[in-house]
Amino acid sequence: MDLNLLQIVNSLGRWVFVALAVYILARCIMSLIRTKNPAEVWAYMHMVTYKSDDTGSVGPAEEISVPITHWENVIGRARSCDIQAEDSTLSRNHGILMRGSSGEWSYRDLGSKNGTYLEDVKISKEKEMGPPIRLEYGDTLRAGLTEFTLLPISLEEKNNNTAMRKSDTKVMSAGPTLAALTLFQVLTILQLWITLGPDCLSEVIVSIGGLCAVMWIYTGVLRSMGRTGFEMETIAFFLSTLSLAVVASSAPEKMYKQFMAAALGVAIMFVMCLFMRNLERSKALRWPLMAVAALLLIINLIFGTIGFGAKNWLEIGGFSFQPSELVKVAFIWIGAATLDELFQKKNLWIFMGFSAFCFGCLGLMGDFGTAIIFFVTFLIISFLRSGDFSKLILIVGVAAAGGFMILRFKPYVAQRFATWGHAWDPEVMDAAGFQQTRTMSAAASGGLVGSGAAEGWLHSVPAADTDMVFGMLIEEWGLIIAVLAVLSIVTLAVFAVQSIMAGRSTYFTIAACGAMSMFVFQTILNVFGSVDLLPFTGVTFPFVSNGGTSMMVSWALLAFLKAADTREQASLAVKGGAKR
């Protein structure tokens, strides 16, 4: 009787569990998507374009004022320019107008053919780009046949910007959401206790309870700093809770490690945001990070151990970690810092060289999935401000050739591609398609609310809690929870795009784009690869998959999204939370 009653309570608890998850994410999603992120006007550029007729006389042809809504504005005749002029004497990317964090303006010539003049004095050029020239309101730049005069916004517009920024910041009340998430975590503990019994109770309580404590402490610290807007972190804590639940089912002895990784990840995110308050300091860190990242990959190549076909693990003092995961953070940081001045070819070539080095090392390791993620991120970062399709086509061509070489010399990678779409074939399903077929079978048995915590059998399949974790979520916690986990990543991506569209600093914009692309593409490869809709590449699900390195890196990548948050008093990377 007691056993039957316990089963009934457990079944009802699973529906309450799902309802809480829906409530938590609904509040977070609604709070994030209702933020409009309108563009603020920082100044105006008054343009007068002159044209010569057949007789050689010159007269004004067009006179317009363009609002400046970015902190870095490219001037030229290309359509991709922020300030475009219909002037054939201008270079495609002629110069760049920049705003400093304290409100000062400067201009830099981008190696234009005809140069730029400030009040009839030619601005000197050094190699590809000229040194920055300080501009005051009312100063006039002459480039080609166009004059550009920098004009301030009115006092009324300043006041409207401030009012708009404050009215646009409509964040959810953190208390009810965190209380619901706490109850969600308590139900997770109860369901695991019912299934696993008292043997693993201490690991479950300490790990999930500890994560709950970290969540409330983090919120309290940010509250004390006058910060609001905890939706992204709440989503990350929700996904981290699911990760601990997965680990409890597959490897309870690793719960402490996974919890410590999550707690350390939160601390890393916090410190990274504070460090990025000083952009010049952040940019200067690119060289040490590049050296450390290169060293990690080289050490991995020499001393790394093989796991699931890829030589991407290092063991030091009884601890194992994946250097390629750590390099993800460095890759984005270096890309944002290097390509902040995208039109300086030297910077572009430096990043391309570093990227090629990373691709090559990952290829030699056999970590094809991570190599794809790096490559997609590289394409997004490179194209973000350059808009040069020709270079990207060349890069894609070279990458395709490199991919064919990997398939030629890494037979197991080619086997995964050959298995794609044929996992259920009789000659494949118990061989190369073993993991995918078992994942799909287990997922099919999960239903809407799952078979119950630790009640599934998929955790006995290799890499079930890492590369195949999506199937494990469906089997034990239900299709609704698994879909909500994917929706969480999609929500972060959508909000990141909104913030990027209104972003002021190129550094934050590029970094957020890079982190967003890694989150989304990694999730796509993990989910679709596990159900044979894409080739199985063996990558983790952000925040959810078992693995300390993956957990810490997921939180670290979240720092870039948090830094790009344009809402008032939301970003930790901006002193006072002012909007960029």
N, C-alpha and C positions, 0 to 999 in steps of 0.2 A: 504493500500500500504506500509506504513512504517512498519507495522507488518510483512507483507510478506517478505519485504527486510531484516528485522531483523532476520527472521527465516532462510533465505538463507545464510546470513552472519554467523549465528550460525552453520549451517550445514557445511559450508566450514571451519569454525574455528575448528571444531572437527577433520577434516582431517589434518589441519595444526598442531593441538595439538598432534595428533598421530605421525606425521612426526618428530616433535621436540623431542618427547620421544624416537623414534627410533634413531635419530641422537645422542642424549645425551648418551644413553646407548651403542650405537655402539662405540663411542669414548672411553668411559670408559672401555668397555670390551676388545677392541683391545689393549688398552694401558696395561691392566693388564695381558692378556694372552700371549702377546709377550715377557714378561719378562721370561727369561730362568731359572733364579735362579740356576746357576751352583754351585756345591759344591766347596768350597775353601779348600785347603790343608794347615793346620796349623803346622804340624810337620809330622815326620815319626816314625813308630815303627819297628825297625829291630828285627826280631824274629829268634832264633835258637832253634830248637826242637831236643833234644837228645832221642835216643831209645836204650834200652838194648837188646842184643841178648840172645840166649839160654845159653851162657857161662857166662853171667853176665857183660860182657864188655859193655861200653857205648860209643857211637859215634854219631856224628851229622847226622841226617836223613833229615832235611829240613832247609833251610835258605832263608827267604823272608823279604822284607820291605813293610809294609802296610801304605798307606797314612792315616793320621788322619784328618777327615773332620768335627768332632763335638767337642764341648767343654766338653761334658761328654761322655766318651767312656768305655763301659763295656768290660772287658777282661775275657775270659773263653773259655770253649769248646762247649758251646751251640751255635746252629746256629744263634740264635737271638743276639749274642754278636757282638759289633762293631768291636772288635779285637778278632778273633777266632783262636785258635790253636788246631791242632789235637793231643791232649795230654790227655790221660786217667787219668793222675795224677792231672790234673787241675779240680777245681770245675766247675760246669756248669756256674755259675756267680762268678768268682774268685775275681775280684777286679775292681775298676773303676778309670780311668785316667781322671783328670779334669783340665781344663784350666781356669784361672781367667781372669777377664775383662782387667787387665793390662798385660796379656801375661804370667803370671807365671803358672807353672804346678805342680800338686800334685797327689798323689796316695793314695787310701784308700782300704784296704782289706775288702771284704764283708763277713767276717766270714768263709773264706775258710777252708777246711779240712786240707790241708797240709801247709797252710800259705804262706807268701811271704817274700823274702829276698832282701834287698838292699845292694849290695856289700858284700854279705855273712853275713849280720847282719839281723836277723829276725825282721820283722815289728810286733810290738805288736798289739794284738787284744783286743778290749773292747766289751764284749757281742757279738752282732751280727756284728758290723762293727768296724773296727779299726779307729784310728784318722788319719787325712790326713797327709801325709808325703811329704815335699817339694822335687821336682825333678828338677835337672838341666840337660841340654842337655849333652848327653854322659853317664848319669847314667844308670846302668843296674839292672833291677829287675829279680829275679829268682823265678819262680813259677812252682812247679812240676818239670818236665824235660825240661822246656822251659825258655830261657833267653830273656828278652825284653829290648832293648836299645833304649832310646828316642833320636832321631836325629832331628836337625833343618832343615827347608827348606832353600834353597839357596837364595841369594840376588836377583837373576834373577826371581825365583819363587815368591818372595815377590812383586817385581815390576809387574810381570804378574798378580798376584792377584788383585793389585790395578787397573791396566788397565782393567782387566776383569770386576771388580765391577762397574767401571765408564761406560764402554761401554754397560754393561747389563742394566743400568738404562736408559730406554727410556720411559719417561713419557709424557703424553699428555700435550699440552699447556692448562693451566687452563682457560685462558681468553675466547676463543670461546665457550667452553663447559658451563662455568658459564653464559655467555651471552645468550646462547640458553636456559639454565634452567631458567634464569630470564624471558625471553620471554614466556616460558612455564607457569611460574607462573602468568604472566600478562594475558595470555589467560584463565587460570583457573579462575581468578578474573572476567574477562569479561563474561565468560559463566555462572558463578554463579549469576552475577548481572542481566543478561538477564532473568534468570529463577526466581530468588528469589525476584528481584526488590530492591528498595531502603531500605526496612525495615532492611535487614541484611547486607547492604553494608559496614557499618563501621566495623563490626566484620570480614568480609571477607578481606577487604583491610588491616586492622591493623594486622591480623593474618598472612596472606600469605605474605603481604609486609614486616612484621617484620621478618619472616623466611628468606626472601630474603636478608634483611639487615644483619642478623646473619651470613648467608652464606658468604657474601662478607667480613664482618669483620673478620671472622674466617680465611678465605683465606689470607687476608692481614696480620694478625698476624703471620701465619705460614711462609708467604713469608719473613717477617722481621726477622724470625729466620733462614732463609736460607733453608727452607724445600721445597721440591717438592713432587709431587705425591699425588694428591687430589682425585683420582678416587673413593676410597671407601667412602669418605665423600660426594662426589657428588651424588653417588648412594643413600646414606642415606638421603640427602636433597631432592632428587627426590621422594623417598618413603614417606618422611614426608609431602611433598606437597600434595601427593595423600591422605594422612591421613586427612589433613585439608579440602580437598575437600569433603571427605566422611562425616566428622563431620558437615560441612556446610549444607549438604543435610539432615542429620538425626537429628542433634541437634545444630543449629547455636549458641545457647547461650553458648555452651561449647567450642567454637573456641578459645577464649582467653586462657582458661585453657590448651587446647591441644598445642597451640603455646608456652606458657610458659614452658610446659613440654619439648617440643623439644629444646628450647633455653637452659634450664637447663641441658638437656641431653648432648648437645654439650659441655657445660662447664665441666660437670662431666667427659666426655671422655678425654678432654684436661688435666684436673688435674690428672686423673688416669695415663695417659701416662707419665706425668712428674714425678709422684710418683714412677712409676716402673723403673725409671732410676737407682735407688738404689735397687738392687735385695735383698740384705740382709735386708734392711728395709721392702721391700715388703713381704718377707717370714716371718718376725717377726710379721707382722700384722695378721697372720692367727689366732692366739689365740683370740685377741679381736673380730675379725670378726666372729669366731665360737661362741663366747659367745653372741654377738649381734644377730646373725642369730637364735640361739636356743631360745633366749628370745623373739624375734619377733614371732616365730612359736607358742610358748607357750601362749603368750598374745593373738594371733589370735584364738587359740583353746578355750580360756576362754571367751574372749570378742568379738570375731568376729561375723559378721552378715552374714546371708545366702543370696546368690544371685545366681539364676539359679541352685539351688540344691546343691551348694557348700558353705561351711562356710569359705570363703577365703577373706573377706573384713573387714577392720578396719575403724571405723569412729572416728576422733579426731577433735574437734573444727569445725565441719561442713565440714571437708575434709575427703574423703574416699580414701583408697589405699589398694593394695594387698601386704601383707608382703611376700608371696611366690614369687612374681616377684623380690623383692629386694634380697631375699635369693639366686636367680639365680647367681647374681654377686658374692656374698660371697662364694657360692658353688664352682665356678670355681677358684676363688682366693685361697681358702683354699686347693682345690685339687692340684693346681699347686705348691703351696708352700709346701705342705705336701709330695707330691709324687715326688718332685724333687730328692729325694733319695728313689726311689721306692723299693730298695732292702733291706732297713731297715724295718723289719717286724713291728716294733712298729709304724712307720709312716703309713704303709698300714692299720693296725688295727684301728688306730685313724680315718683315713678317712672313713673306712668302717663303724665304729660306728657312726660317724657323718651322713653319708649317710643314714644308717638305721633309725636314728632318724628323718631325713627329710622325708623319705618315709612314716614312720609311722604317722607323723603329717599330711602330705598331705592326707593320706588315711583316717584319722579320720575327716579331713575337708570335705572329699568327692571330693577333687580336683584331680580326677583320671588322667586327661590329663597332668597336671603339674607333677604329680608323675611319669608318663611314661617318660616325657622329662628328668627329673632328673635321672631316672634309666638308660636310654640310655647313657646320658652324663657320668654317673658314670662308665659304662662298657667301654666306649671309653677311658676315662682318666686312668682307672686302667690297661687296657691292653696295653696302649701305649708303655710302656717301660718294663713291666714285662713279657708279652707274655705267661702268665701262663693260658692255657686253662682250666686246671682242676679246678682252683679256680673260674674261670668265670662260668663254668658249674654248680658248687655248688651254686654260687650266683644266677644264673638264676633260678635254681630249688627252692631255698628259696623264690625268688621273685614271682615265679609262684604260690607257695602255699599262699603267702600273697595276691596275686591278686584274687585267688579263695575265700579267706576270705572276701575281699572287696566286691566281687560280691554277697557273701552270706548275708552280713549284710548291704549292700547299694543297695537296690532294684532298685533305679533309674539308677544306673550304669549298672546293669544287663539288665535293659530295653533298654538302649542304644545299648548294644551288640546284644540284640534280634532284635532290629530294623534294624541293619546293613544289607543292601542288600534287605530290605523289605519295604523301605520307601513309595513305591507307592501302597502297598497292601491296599485295601479298609478299613480294620479295623485299619490301622496304619497311613495312610497319613494325617488324621486330628487330630491325637493324638500325639504319640511319633515321628512320621515322619513329623510333621507340618513344622518345620523349614527347613529341607532338601528339601522337595517337593516344598516349596515356593521359596527357593533359586534357585533350578534348573529351575523352571518355569520363574523366573525373568531373570536368566542368558540367557535362550534361546531366550528371547525377545530383548536382548541387541545388537546383531549383532557385526560387527567388530569395530564400533566406538561408540556404545552405543546409548541410547535413548536421552541422553543429561543430563547436570548437574542438579541434583535434580529433574529430570523428571520421575524417577522410583517410584515404589510403595513398593519395598522390605524394605525400611527404616522403614516402619510401623510394620514390623515383629520384635519380641523381639530378641535382640542381633545381629541384621542385620549389624550394624557397628562395631562389635567386632568379635564374633565367626564366622559369616557368611559374613564377609566383602568381600571375594573373589567374591561371587555372586553379591554383590552390585557394585563392580568395573566393572564387566562385563555388568550389566544392564545399568548403567548410563554412564560409560566411555569407554566401549567396550572391546571385547575379546582381542584385541591387547594390550591395556594398562594393562589388568589383567595378560596376559602372560608375558609382560615385567616386571611386578612387581615380579613375580615368578622367572624370569630369573635373576633379580637383586640379589636375595638371592643366586641363584645357582652360579652366577659369584663371589660373595664374598667367597663362599665355595671353588670354584676351585682355586682362587688365594691364599686362606689360605692354601690349600694343597700344592701348589707350594712353598710357603714360609716355610711351616713346613718341607718339604723335604730338604730344604737348611738351616734350622734353626740351630743356634749354641747353644743356651741356652735351656736346658730342661724346665725351667720355662716358657719361652715364647711359646715353642712348645706345652706344655700341656695346657696352658691357651688358646691358639688359637684353638687347637683341641676341647676343651670344648665349647668355644663360637660358633665355626662352627657347632658342632653337635646340639646345642640348636637352632640356626637359622634354620638349614635345617629340623630337625625333627619337630620343631614347625610349620614350613611352611607346611610340608607334612600333619600333622594332621589337620591344619586349612583348607587347600584347599580340600584335599580328604575327610575329614569329612563332609564338607559342601555340597558335591555332592554325599554323600553316598557310596563312594568307600572305606572308612574306617569308623569304628565306630565314631560317633560324640562325641568328648571329650571336647569341649568347651574351646579351647585355642586360643590365639590371633595370628594375622599375624604380624610378626616383623615390626616395624616402621609404619605400615599402619592402624592397628585397632585403634579405638577410645579408649582412656584410657591413663591418664597421667603417671601412674606407668609403664605401658608397653612401652610407648614411651621413658621415661628416661632410663629404663633398656636396651632397644635395643641399644641406643647410648652408654651406659656403656659397653655392650658386644662388641661393635665395637672397643673399646679401646684395647682389647686383640688382635684383628686382626691387628690393626694399629701398636701395639707394635712389632708384629712378622714380619712386613714388612722388608725384607732383602735388599731392594734397597737403594742405596746411597742417603743420605739426605731425606729419606722418613719416617722413624720411629721417632716418638716423644720420644719414650722410650729410645733412645740411644743418648747420647751427641754427637753432631756433625754429627749425622746420619750415623755413621760408620756401616758397615755391621757386623752382629754378626757371 
